[in-house]
Amino acid sequence: MADEASKRLERLQIMLTDHELEAVDNWRFKLRMPSRSAAVRELLRRGLAAEGYYTQAQSGSPSSNFGVLDDPDHTE
């Protein structure tokens, strides 16, 4: 079982246009992501990676493998 630091306790809601949602879904299905949430977390990770953070989860991994930061205590 995941420890308390790695549990997802915060909800982030975003509004998307139909075209934005279609783009996320197409990308998700192409990469065989397990959920929209996992896809959005992976997109966040990739954006943060462009700024010098993180490593990528593997396609086909369970949703729990798609976190935004490698270190849950990292708060920068």
VENRATA-V459543 format. One line per field, one symbol per residue. phi: phi as a letter, one per 40 degrees, with the letter a starting at -180 (. if undefined). A space follows every 50 residues. Layout:
BEGIN
phi = ???
END
This chain:
BEGIN
phi = .ccdccccbbbbbbbbcdcccccccccdcdcfccacdcccccccdccccc chbgbccccgccdcccccbcbcccbc
END
